[in-house]
Amino acid sequence: MNRILLALPLALVQLSAYADVAPEPPAETNYLGTIIFGILFVGLCIGFVWMVWRNDKIQKRKAKEQEHGRAAGPTS
């Protein structure tokens, strides 16, 4: 096990010598793509926060109903 752990850094150094160089990014950016990404990202963040808030509100309501001895909702 120790031999494997000691050989790992050496193997990583040797393999990095064979790695390809990454191509340069394009000089121009696509503004439309950036705007669409921003809208989707912000929308998904807002949706996530809304779902967490809604689920927390539902759990608090169920806990309050159970505290008062009522059923938490329709039972099957």
MIDOSE-1310 file (N, C-alpha, C; in nm, 2 decimals, decimal comma, always signed):
residues 76
mnri	+0,08/-0,12/+0,00/+0,00/+0,00/+0,00/+0,09/+0,13/+0,00; +0,19/+0,12/+0,08/+0,28/+0,24/+0,09/+0,35/+0,26/-0,05; +0,39/+0,15/-0,12/+0,45/+0,17/-0,25/+0,36/+0,24/-0,35; +0,23/+0,20/-0,34/+0,14/+0,27/-0,43/+0,12/+0,41/-0,40
llal	+0,11/+0,45/-0,27/+0,10/+0,59/-0,23/+0,23/+0,67/-0,27; +0,34/+0,60/-0,26/+0,47/+0,68/-0,29/+0,48/+0,69/-0,44; +0,43/+0,59/-0,52/+0,45/+0,60/-0,66/+0,35/+0,69/-0,73; +0,24/+0,72/-0,66/+0,13/+0,81/-0,71/+0,18/+0,95/-0,76
plal	+0,26/+1,02/-0,68/+0,30/+1,15/-0,72/+0,40/+1,14/-0,84; +0,48/+1,04/-0,84/+0,57/+1,02/-0,96/+0,49/+0,99/-1,08; +0,39/+0,91/-1,07/+0,31/+0,88/-1,19/+0,24/+1,00/-1,24; +0,19/+1,08/-1,15/+0,12/+1,20/-1,19/+0,21/+1,30/-1,26
vqls	+0,33/+1,31/-1,22/+0,43/+1,40/-1,28/+0,46/+1,34/-1,42; +0,48/+1,21/-1,43/+0,51/+1,15/-1,56/+0,40/+1,17/-1,66; +0,27/+1,15/-1,61/+0,16/+1,16/-1,70/+0,13/+1,30/-1,74; +0,17/+1,40/-1,66/+0,14/+1,54/-1,70/+0,23/+1,58/-1,81
ayad	+0,35/+1,51/-1,83/+0,43/+1,54/-1,94/+0,37/+1,50/-2,08; +0,28/+1,41/-2,07/+0,21/+1,36/-2,20/+0,08/+1,44/-2,22; +0,04/+1,53/-2,13/-0,09/+1,60/-2,14/-0,08/+1,69/-2,26; -0,20/+1,71/-2,32/-0,21/+1,81/-2,43/-0,23/+1,95/-2,38
vape	-0,18/+2,04/-2,45/-0,20/+2,18/-2,41/-0,35/+2,22/-2,44; -0,41/+2,29/-2,35/-0,55/+2,33/-2,38/-0,55/+2,44/-2,48; -0,65/+2,43/-2,57/-0,66/+2,54/-2,67/-0,70/+2,67/-2,61; -0,67/+2,78/-2,68/-0,70/+2,91/-2,63/-0,85/+2,94/-2,64
ppae	-0,91/+3,01/-2,54/-1,05/+3,04/-2,56/-1,07/+3,14/-2,67; -1,20/+3,14/-2,72/-1,22/+3,24/-2,83/-1,21/+3,38/-2,78; -1,17/+3,47/-2,87/-1,14/+3,61/-2,84/-1,27/+3,68/-2,81; -1,38/+3,65/-2,88/-1,51/+3,72/-2,85/-1,60/+3,63/-2,77
tnyl	-1,68/+3,69/-2,69/-1,77/+3,62/-2,61/-1,91/+3,63/-2,67; -1,99/+3,53/-2,64/-2,13/+3,53/-2,70/-2,22/+3,60/-2,59; -2,26/+3,72/-2,61/-2,34/+3,79/-2,51/-2,47/+3,73/-2,49; -2,53/+3,68/-2,60/-2,67/+3,62/-2,59/-2,66/+3,50/-2,50
gtii	-2,56/+3,42/-2,52/-2,54/+3,30/-2,43/-2,52/+3,33/-2,29; -2,44/+3,44/-2,27/-2,42/+3,48/-2,13/-2,54/+3,53/-2,06; -2,62/+3,61/-2,13/-2,75/+3,66/-2,08/-2,85/+3,54/-2,05; -2,86/+3,45/-2,14/-2,95/+3,33/-2,12/-2,90/+3,25/-2,00
fgil	-2,77/+3,23/-1,99/-2,72/+3,16/-1,87/-2,75/+3,23/-1,74; -2,73/+3,36/-1,74/-2,76/+3,44/-1,62/-2,90/+3,44/-1,58; -2,99/+3,45/-1,68/-3,14/+3,44/-1,65/-3,17/+3,30/-1,59; -3,12/+3,20/-1,66/-3,15/+3,06/-1,61/-3,09/+3,04/-1,47
fvgl	-2,97/+3,08/-1,45/-2,91/+3,06/-1,32/-2,98/+3,14/-1,21; -3,02/+3,26/-1,23/-3,09/+3,34/-1,13/-3,23/+3,28/-1,11; -3,29/+3,24/-1,22/-3,43/+3,17/-1,20/-3,42/+3,04/-1,12; -3,32/+2,96/-1,15/-3,31/+2,84/-1,07/-3,28/+2,86/-0,93
cigf	-3,20/+2,96/-0,90/-3,17/+2,99/-0,76/-3,29/+3,04/-0,69; -3,37/+3,13/-0,75/-3,50/+3,18/-0,69/-3,59/+3,06/-0,67; -3,60/+2,97/-0,77/-3,69/+2,86/-0,76/-3,65/+2,77/-0,65; -3,52/+2,75/-0,63/-3,48/+2,66/-0,52/-3,51/+2,72/-0,38
vwmv	-3,49/+2,85/-0,37/-3,52/+2,92/-0,24/-3,67/+2,92/-0,21; -3,75/+2,93/-0,32/-3,89/+2,93/-0,30/-3,94/+2,79/-0,26; -3,88/+2,68/-0,32/-3,92/+2,55/-0,28/-3,88/+2,52/-0,13; -3,76/+2,56/-0,09/-3,72/+2,54/+0,05/-3,82/+2,62/+0,14
wrnd	-3,85/+2,74/+0,11/-3,94/+2,82/+0,19/-4,07/+2,76/+0,20; -4,13/+2,71/+0,09/-4,26/+2,65/+0,08/-4,26/+2,52/+0,16; -4,16/+2,44/+0,15/-4,16/+2,31/+0,23/-4,15/+2,34/+0,38; -4,07/+2,44/+0,41/-4,06/+2,48/+0,55/-4,19/+2,53/+0,61
kiqk	-4,26/+2,60/+0,53/-4,39/+2,66/+0,57/-4,49/+2,54/+0,59; -4,49/+2,45/+0,50/-4,58/+2,33/+0,51/-4,55/+2,25/+0,63; -4,42/+2,22/+0,66/-4,38/+2,14/+0,78/-4,42/+2,21/+0,91; -4,40/+2,35/+0,91/-4,44/+2,42/+1,03/-4,59/+2,41/+1,05
rkak	-4,67/+2,42/+0,94/-4,82/+2,41/+0,95/-4,86/+2,27/+1,00; -4,79/+2,17/+0,95/-4,83/+2,03/+0,99/-4,79/+2,01/+1,14; -4,68/+2,06/+1,18/-4,64/+2,05/+1,32/-4,74/+2,12/+1,41; -4,79/+2,24/+1,37/-4,88/+2,31/+1,45/-5,01/+2,24/+1,46
eqeh	-5,06/+2,18/+1,34/-5,18/+2,10/+1,34/-5,17/+1,98/+1,43; -5,06/+1,91/+1,43/-5,04/+1,80/+1,51/-5,04/+1,84/+1,66; -4,98/+1,95/+1,69/-4,97/+2,00/+1,83/-5,11/+2,03/+1,88; -5,20/+2,07/+1,80/-5,34/+2,10/+1,84/-5,43/+1,98/+1,84
graa	-5,37/+1,86/+1,79/-5,45/+1,74/+1,79/-5,53/+1,71/+1,67; -5,51/+1,80/+1,57/-5,58/+1,77/+1,44/-5,49/+1,69/+1,35; -5,56/+1,63/+1,25/-5,48/+1,55/+1,15/-5,40/+1,65/+1,07; -5,29/+1,60/+1,02/-5,20/+1,68/+0,95/-5,24/+1,70/+0,80
gpts	-5,34/+1,62/+0,76/-5,39/+1,63/+0,62/-5,47/+1,51/+0,60; -5,51/+1,49/+0,47/-5,60/+1,38/+0,44/-5,52/+1,25/+0,46; -5,58/+1,16/+0,53/-5,52/+1,02/+0,55/-5,59/+0,92/+0,46; -5,51/+0,83/+0,41/-5,57/+0,73/+0,32/-5,59/+0,60/+0,39
